[in-house]
Amino acid sequence: MSDLDFTRNYLTELAALLPKLNAEAIAQAIEDMRSCRDAGKTIYICGNGGSASIASQMVVDIVKGASFKKKARFKMIGLTDSMATLSAYANDEGYETVFVEPLKNFATAGDILFAISGSGNSPNVLRAVEYANSVGCKTFGLTTGEGGKLKDLVNLPLVVPSRHMGRLEDCFFIMTHVLCYAFMEAD
């Protein structure tokens, strides 16, 4: 396959996924985020690898882009963003604790946890969701719709019907941008 054919194929397959994203679920997440913000509650987010990068970018877009010069401002914490805390838990307690243990310091009923996992089976992400559910947080999962435990564990699954990690992450970014720009442009 030529580079041009590869590129066209990738873009065609990505474009075919976009209409399959659940607009109603994304709109529900926007509504829940607005309620969380207006109640003075906190949004948390976690993920590994590329999903961690997407999580960090969403924090920037919400804390700065959707809050700057606005009366109503978001409180959002990226559980991926403190390398010192993350590595301390990973080294001393095991990698499966890196998100749940910091979450135990902060999360309360009415908060939101966004969990991102392409496989839907990341143990550290699943443990954070289980804890968040147990204390009354709303939980949202950006994940594959084709397997994994995450989609069935969260209150609101935001799924992509693919197992291709690149296209999953492309769609995760798109969904987080929809969520963020709803407040940057329309709120």
Secondary structure, 3 states (H helix, E strand, C coil): CCHHHHHHHHHHHHHHHHHHCCHHHHHHHHHHHHHHHHCCCEEEEECCCHHHHHHHHHHHHHHHHCCCCCCCCCEEEECCCCHHHHHHHHHHCCHHHCCHHHHHHHCCCCCEEEEEECCCCCHHHHHHHHHHHHCCCEEEEEEECCCCCHHHHCCEEEEECCCCHHHHHHHHHHHHHHHHHHHHHCC
